Amino acid sequence: MTKRLDFIASLINKDDKVIDIGTDHGYLLILLYNKGIKCMGTDIHQKALDSALNNLKEYHLDKEIPLVLTDGLNNIKVDDYNTLVIAGMGYNTIKHILTKTDKLNSINKIIVQSNNDYDKLRLLFNKLEYKIDKEYIIMDKKHLYHIISYLKGKEVLTKEEILFGKYNKEYQKYYQQDLEKLKEILKNIPDSHQKIILDIKEKINVLEKYIL
Ligand SMILES: C[S@@+](CC[C@H](N)C(=O)[O-])C[C@H]1O[C@@H](n2cnc3c(N)ncnc32)[C@H](O)[C@@H]1O
C-alpha cells in the first residue's frame, strides 16, 4: 500500500459505496473493505484485474469484492453505488470515462487523482456539475499528487481556481515550486511562441497572487 492510496481511502466515509475505476492491483479496495466500506473494482485490462484478484485472494476478500472487466462504467449497475474513485490516470482517460457514460445520476461524490492537466480536469468536473469539496496536494515517495474530492453540485470557478485550485495557504511551498518551474520554462521559449508565452505569464501572475 502507498501513502497516496491511504490518503484516498481516508477521504471515503462509512456511507460511501465505492466503485474504484481502474483498480489495477486492487489495493484501494482492500483498504476500503477493511474500513467496512462497500466497494467494487473495474479495470479495462485483464492483466490488471488478475493482479487485483490475486491480491484480494491473499486477504481472503475475493468473494467479498466484485471485480469487473470493463471500460469505465460500461456494463455496471451503478445504482447501488454513490461514489467513484478514479486515480492514477491521465486527464484524457478520466475525461473518456466520465463523458462516455450516462450513469452519473446516483454518483454524489468523486475522488479523482489525475496525473496531469489539473486545469482541464477542473473545467471538466465543473461542466459535469460536480463542485470541489476539497483539493489536496500530497507528497509520496518524492512525487507530488493532486487529489480532488468532488460532490455533486454546480459552482462558479474563477480563472485562478481553474488554473491552480482553490487557494489554500497550506500549499504555499507548492505554489512557490510551480512558480519557479514556470519562470524557468519561460526563459527557454523562443519569442515566436507568443501564445505559449502569454499562457505561462498568466499562470505566473496567478501564482504571484497566491504567494503571500
Ligand atoms: C496506473 S493504474 C492506477 C491504479 C490505481 N487506480 C491506483 O491509483 O493506484 C491505471 C489503471 O487504469 C486502468 N484503466 C485505464 N483506462 C481505463 C478505463 N477506460 N476503464 C477502466 N480502467 C481503465 C488501467 O488498465 C490501469 O490498471
The ligand as a Tripos MOL2 file, in Angstrom:
@<TRIPOS>MOLECULE
LIG
   27    29     1     0     0
SMALL
NO_CHARGES

@<TRIPOS>ATOM
      1 C1         -1.7390    3.4370  -13.2040 C.3       1 LIG1
      2 S1         -3.0910    2.4040  -12.8850 S.3       1 LIG1
      3 C2         -3.7390    3.1310  -11.4100 C.3       1 LIG1
      4 C3         -4.2250    2.0810  -10.4700 C.3       1 LIG1
      5 C4         -4.9080    2.5790   -9.2280 C.3       1 LIG1
      6 N1         -6.1500    3.2570   -9.5260 N.3       1 LIG1
      7 C5         -4.0070    3.4970   -8.4530 C.2       1 LIG1
      8 O1         -4.3230    4.6870   -8.3660 O.co2     1 LIG1
      9 O2         -3.0040    3.0330   -7.9120 O.co2     1 LIG1
     10 C6         -4.3150    2.8360  -14.0830 C.3       1 LIG1
     11 C7         -5.2860    1.6970  -14.3170 C.3       1 LIG1
     12 O3         -6.4090    2.2130  -15.0320 O.3       1 LIG1
     13 C8         -6.8360    1.2290  -15.9470 C.3       1 LIG1
     14 N2         -7.6530    1.8940  -16.9760 N.ar      1 LIG1
     15 C9         -7.2440    2.6920  -17.9880 C.ar      1 LIG1
     16 N3         -8.2880    3.0930  -18.7280 N.ar      1 LIG1
     17 C10        -9.3900    2.5520  -18.1780 C.ar      1 LIG1
     18 C11       -10.7900    2.5880  -18.4980 C.ar      1 LIG1
     19 N4        -11.2410    3.2820  -19.5400 N.pl3     1 LIG1
     20 N5        -11.6420    1.9000  -17.7050 N.ar      1 LIG1
     21 C12       -11.1990    1.1900  -16.6530 C.ar      1 LIG1
     22 N6         -9.8870    1.1060  -16.3060 N.ar      1 LIG1
     23 C13        -9.0020    1.7780  -17.0640 C.ar      1 LIG1
     24 C14        -5.5290    0.6200  -16.4390 C.3       1 LIG1
     25 O4         -5.7270   -0.6510  -17.0190 O.3       1 LIG1
     26 C15        -4.7120    0.5770  -15.1500 C.3       1 LIG1
     27 O5         -4.8530   -0.6540  -14.4970 O.3       1 LIG1
@<TRIPOS>BOND
     1     1     2 1
     2     2     3 1
     3     2    10 1
     4     3     4 1
     5     4     5 1
     6     5     6 1
     7     5     7 1
     8     7     8 2
     9     7     9 1
    10    10    11 1
    11    11    12 1
    12    11    26 1
    13    12    13 1
    14    13    14 1
    15    13    24 1
    16    14    15 ar
    17    14    23 ar
    18    15    16 ar
    19    16    17 ar
    20    17    18 ar
    21    17    23 ar
    22    18    19 1
    23    18    20 ar
    24    20    21 ar
    25    21    22 ar
    26    22    23 ar
    27    24    25 1
    28    24    26 1
    29    26    27 1
@<TRIPOS>SUBSTRUCTURE
     1 LIG1         1 GROUP 0 **** ****
